[in-house]
Amino acid sequence: MITNTKPIKRIAIYGKGGIGKSTISANLSAALSERGLKVMQIGCDPKADSTMYLAREKVPTVLNVLKEKKNAIQLSDFVKEGFNGVLCVEVGGPTPGAGCAGQGIIAAFQQMKKLNAIETYQPDVVIYDVLGDVVCGGFAVPLRDGYAEDVYIISSGERMSLYAAYNISRAVQNFRSRGYATLKGLIFNSKGGENEVQRVHEALEEIGTNLFHKFPRDPVVQQCEKEKKTVIEGAPNSKLANEYRELARKVMEQ
């Protein structure tokens, strides 16, 4: 169980790959940092691109550092400071076809725990950005063992995205009796498809949660990502940046 000498908000953000989960996570981290909070974002996806637009580059992954150094590993080897002081960590993954990504997450979390990453940096907020196509083994780690307390699912109105949201919700429910993380709501990331809004609202009851926040489709995301920036940094006065700030406010008031 993780212990810390001051209260922190521990958030796990799940969603199907390619749904905009990392974009929302990074902008949420940036928006929280604007509120004067010390934020650590931990990318739990083999692609290791969760913090790319916070750090302006790919940061060394925990698994690669473990592989290359083996001994005398320090937190500074894989914890890098990004936009507005956000602490960026990427778990990483095995060589494609040569290992299990879930087991990699477990190994990386064990290493961070061994080095007392949370206790050392003392963040106010920790955000775990987790691939949610499957919620088994290592990908379920943030839901248990005291890592995350609040879970948010990101989904569009596409059927496969909503199906993944349903599976993630079931995984959270399975851990509820043990006092682990709680599902706080679904974040709707619109892709502008036909009947998208209707499908999301119809799916909420089956998923077993509420609509926590909705993001409109906005080209400013792609414009900022071309510059390797979050929207909060690249277009701070945009309507979308203010939507991320509103999400940050709501998350902290939960």
Secondary structure, 3 states (H helix, E strand, C coil): CCCCCCCCEEEEEEECCCCCHHHHHHHHHHHHHHCCCCEEEEEECCCCCCCHHHHCCCCCEHHHHHHHHCCCCCHHHCCEECHHHCEEEECCCCCCCCCCHHHHHHHHHHHHHHCCHHHHHCCCEEEEEEECCCCCHHHHHHHCCCCCCEEEEEECCCHHHHHHHHHHHHHHHHHHCCCCCEEEEEEEECCCCCCHHHHHHHHHHHHCCCEEEEECCCCHHHHHHHCCCCHHHHCCCCHHHHHHHHHHHHHHHC
